[in-house]
């Protein structure tokens, strides 16, 4: 009579897990969004007595920055339930969004005169670069958005390079009509363990 061998507990995923990557993407998107909603450029020194200063936020300078930050946040949330191909798609989307955010933000920070010119024209009723205020200051907040873009870029690269190695069998509850349990002995990450607990099963 053969003595049954004790089954080995599921192994944990090596390297950066899906849960950590989700946090990285969310952090990058939120930081970029916070930075974009703040004042980036302040113009002062107008001759008109009723105009003290004109301020320009990141989203006013370029609405695409806010849009890409929101895309990064949404992609991070979607990564928590995405299957293998979906992870690669999300990774590509986040990389492109991060590059767009970073490039646009740096362009505004390095060329604040061009960025604020339209708002000054609308505020003062004048046109032309010669009518722009003599004093234009750029805050440090655009660089918060750049940092967020870099963090989001890192998350996207991780999803592209490591996403194929993350376990795929424990998120079946999101699929209709698909077998509930597969790959029982595969490695578990934080999100897979949570899925097991939510079904009332012991992941260990």
C-alpha positions in Angstrom: 0.0 0.0 0.0 1.5 3.3 -1.1 1.6 6.0 1.5 0.1 9.2 0.0 2.6 12.0 -0.2 1.6 15.3 1.3 0.8 17.9 -1.4 3.1 20.8 -1.6 1.7 24.2 -0.9 1.3 26.6 -3.8 4.4 28.6 -4.5 4.4 32.3 -4.4 5.1 34.2 -7.6 8.7 35.3 -8.0 9.6 38.9 -8.7 7.2 41.7 -8.8 3.7 40.5 -8.5 0.5 41.7 -10.2 -0.7 43.3 -7.0 2.5 45.4 -6.6 2.3 46.4 -10.3 -1.3 47.6 -9.8 -0.2 49.8 -6.9 2.6 51.2 -9.0 0.3 52.2 -11.9 -2.3 53.7 -9.5 0.4 55.6 -7.7 1.8 57.0 -10.9 -1.5 58.0 -12.3 -2.7 59.7 -9.0 0.6 61.7 -8.6 0.4 62.8 -12.2 -3.3 63.8 -11.8 -2.5 65.7 -8.6 0.3 67.6 -10.2 -1.7 68.4 -13.3 -4.6 70.0 -11.4 -2.3 72.5 -9.6 -1.0 75.9 -10.8 2.1 75.4 -13.0 2.8 78.9 -14.5 2.2 82.3 -13.0 2.5 85.5 -15.0 2.7 88.8 -13.3 3.7 92.4 -14.0 0.8 93.5 -16.2 0.3 97.2 -16.8 -3.5 96.9 -16.3 -4.3 97.7 -12.7 -7.2 95.3 -12.5 -5.0 92.3 -13.5 -2.6 91.2 -10.8 -1.6 87.8 -12.2 -2.6 85.0 -14.5 -2.2 81.4 -13.4 -2.1 78.3 -15.6 -2.7 74.8 -14.3 -1.4 71.7 -16.0 -4.7 70.6 -17.3 -5.3 74.1 -18.8 -1.8 74.0 -20.4 -2.7 70.6 -22.0 -5.9 68.7 -21.3 -4.1 65.5 -22.6 -2.1 65.4 -19.4 -5.1 64.9 -17.2 -6.6 62.5 -19.7 -3.5 60.3 -19.7 -3.3 60.4 -15.9 -6.9 59.1 -15.7 -6.1 56.4 -18.3 -3.2 55.2 -16.2 -5.4 55.0 -13.1 -8.1 53.1 -15.0 -5.5 50.8 -16.5 -4.1 50.0 -13.1 -7.5 49.1 -11.8 -8.2 46.9 -14.9 -4.8 45.1 -14.5 -6.1 43.5 -11.3 -8.5 41.3 -13.2 -6.9 41.2 -16.7 -5.9 37.9 -18.3 -2.5 37.4 -20.0 -3.2 39.2 -23.3 -5.1 41.9 -21.5 -2.0 42.5 -19.3 0.1 43.2 -22.4 -2.4 45.5 -23.8 -2.6 47.4 -20.6 1.1 47.6 -20.4 1.3 49.1 -23.9 -1.4 51.6 -23.1 0.2 52.7 -19.8 3.7 53.1 -21.4 2.2 55.3 -24.2 0.2 57.3 -21.7 3.2 57.8 -19.4 5.4 58.9 -22.3 2.7 61.4 -23.5 2.3 62.8 -20.0 6.0 63.2 -19.4 6.8 64.7 -22.8 3.9 67.2 -22.7 4.7 68.2 -19.1 8.4 68.8 -19.8 7.5 70.8 -22.9 5.3 73.1 -20.8 7.9 73.5 -18.1 10.6 74.4 -20.5 8.4 76.7 -22.7 6.1 78.4 -20.2 5.7 81.5 -22.3 4.2 79.6 -25.2 2.0 77.7 -22.8 0.5 80.7 -20.9 0.3 83.0 -23.9 -3.3 82.0 -24.9 -4.6 82.4 -21.4 -3.0 85.8 -21.0 -4.5 86.9 -24.3 -8.0 85.8 -23.1 -7.6 87.5 -19.8 -6.1 90.8 -21.0 -7.8 91.0 -24.3 -4.5 91.4 -26.1 -2.7 89.2 -28.6 0.9 88.7 -29.5 4.0 87.7 -27.5 5.0 91.3 -27.0 1.9 91.7 -24.7 2.9 88.9 -22.4 3.7 89.8 -18.8 7.4 90.5 -18.1 7.5 88.1 -15.2 6.7 84.4 -15.7 7.4 81.8 -13.0 7.1 78.1 -13.2 6.4 76.1 -10.0 7.9 72.7 -9.1 4.5 70.9 -9.5 5.0 70.0 -13.2 7.8 67.8 -12.0 5.4 66.0 -9.7 3.5 65.0 -12.8 6.8 64.0 -14.5 7.6 61.7 -11.5 4.1 60.2 -11.7 4.6 59.6 -15.4 7.9 57.8 -14.7 6.3 55.6 -12.0 3.5 54.8 -14.4 6.0 54.0 -17.1 7.7 51.6 -14.8 4.4 49.9 -14.1 3.7 49.6 -17.8 7.1 48.0 -18.5 6.6 45.6 -15.6 3.2 44.5 -17.0 4.8 43.9 -20.4 7.8 42.0 -19.2 6.4 40.1 -16.2 2.7 39.9 -16.9 3.1 36.7 -18.9 4.5 34.9 -15.8 1.7 35.8 -13.4 -0.8 33.0 -12.7 -3.9 33.0 -14.7 -6.1 30.3 -13.2 -7.5 32.0 -10.1 -9.6 34.8 -11.6 -12.2 32.6 -13.1 -15.0 34.1 -11.1 -14.9 37.0 -13.6 -15.7 34.7 -16.5 -19.3 33.5 -17.2 -19.7 29.8 -17.9 -16.0 28.9 -17.4 -14.7 26.2 -15.1 -14.3 27.7 -11.6 -10.9 26.1 -10.7 -7.9 25.4 -12.9 -4.2 25.4 -12.3 -4.8 24.4 -8.7 -1.1 23.9 -7.9 0.1 27.1 -9.7 1.7 30.0 -7.9 -0.5 32.5 -6.1 -0.1 36.2 -5.9 -1.9 38.6 -3.5 -4.9 39.0 -5.8 -5.3 35.3 -6.5 -5.2 34.6 -2.7 -8.0 37.1 -2.2 -10.0 35.4 -4.9 -9.7 32.1 -3.1 -10.7 33.6 0.2 -13.7 35.3 -1.4 -14.9 31.9 -2.5 -14.6 30.5 1.0 -11.6 28.4 0.1 -8.2 28.1 1.9 -5.5 29.2 -0.6 -2.9 27.4 1.5 
